[in-house]
């Protein structure tokens, strides 16, 4: 029995939101390969069905549950369904979020509706999911909650209000949950991705990713999140809570291109 | 299985510095378990040897270098020895710290210089010596195991906490300087970690342990897998970071 055995996720049940595409899909793959059963929630049925099939091909149990993470009834129902089927949820990954902000208008043109949707999707969804499953985890005396924040949770983004505010909120609710839930055996951490080209980011109106402005000279590969997800979901990370696991090619270590978006192209 | 296939350091050579805390044996054993051959350097023959024994117990090769490393000449020579005996240097783990707790009004100039040099100075020298080879080969991983006093202050620890912050800031700058050369450098910042903490019931008699969100002291094993992650090619998009493994202490108000 060595230290690497702690990475084994055999028999662990994971619920992940936004698990059908992008970084979420690669986290699903990594955790399934490490032994986890995975319930995948997402808005669109097609991608989450495909992700669930992939998990089954790897040899684990899976479910695909279409869920709007800003609808608290739907979120509660998601966890009720998984608990009814599998009995236990050991790990929650709150990964759903929207990068896109329509046209990125100036502050004075942002509608109530845009603000509400942005905050609901990027911040409230993490709260709704944790609220729905934390009692179950506390009753068992163990659980792991992983939120997905962003470099914009630490630094401002130009004309980027809801995402920046929402992710900043994710950073600090992660700390509050860590400090509050530790006594029930629950850890809560956040992943902080830098720039990873995905279907979602390709649809944004943000400036194009510039690999040459990232300290390591390239954008990230979504599959680089597999090992991080496994580590955070497994007993290997049991002494870590309230922390930010930053994987951004060095973006936040420097100052010019905080999260990989090119300030030079934006200044033009 | 399932230990994920990508968690491997097979074919890599690591150099780790060992101090009297005894953590290096756990770290060196973990690196070897993941497949690395390991050079252990430090001034205490006993602790260097116990770390090397942990490597051999995993069936991997080890080299021991017992001595002082006050200048580039010594760290360069140690790195050269790693390359000549084991073939390369792919991983550097700065796991040796000099701790000093003393009121500032009693702290001598010598003590300030000693603590700064043994921590920040030493980490820089080792990084420079290993980095020379790593930049040339276009690949390398450096992990500095530091204290979370890099971010939080502590009474009677001005020189020590300054030395930890210095390592953290050096890490950020080197991650930028060597980012496009394939060299990754990160810190693991530990909270209240002990090699063999007392039983939980005993620990929790201490107010500060009960104050920790996870209500226990950590062990080197608690950070061993993170060390493997940061030492491997599968963490190549992670650089310039300090990852805290501290039972939640940093999250606390």
Interface residues (C-beta under 8 A of the other chain):
Chain A: X2 X3 X4 X5 X6 X7 X8 X9 X10 X30 X33 X34 X35 X174 X175 X176 X178 X179 X180 X181 X182 X183 X187 X194 X214 X215 X216 X217 X220 X221 X224 X226 X227 X228 X230 X231 X234 X236 X237 X238 X239 X240 X241 X242 X243 X245 X246 X247 X248 X249 X250 X252 X253 X254
Chain B: X1 X2 X3 X4 X5 X6 X7 X29 X30 X33 X34 X58 X171 X172 X173 X175 X176 X179 X180 X184 X212 X213 X214 X215 X216 X218 X219 X221 X222 X223 X224 X225 X226 X228 X229 X234 X235 X236 X237 X238 X239 X240 X241 X243 X244 X245 X246 X247 X248 X250 X251 X252 X253
